[in-house]
Amino acid sequence: MEDWSSLYKFARLAALAAALVGIAVWLFRPSQKERLEAPARRMLEEDEG
């Protein structure tokens, strides 16, 4: 029974790591970068104007 518990813990950790990597890839892809930076540029333009 101890083997199943350790296997479950490892699978849970692997799933968490995969989710975090997936989120990081989604956030840092080039098309997403442009979408995230647009509001920052807009705020800078409003401050200068």
Summary of the structure (lengths in Angstrom):
residues: 49
radius of gyration: 20.0
end to end distance: 67.6
largest distance: 67.6
contacts: 90
relative contact order: 0.07
helix: 92%
strand: 0%
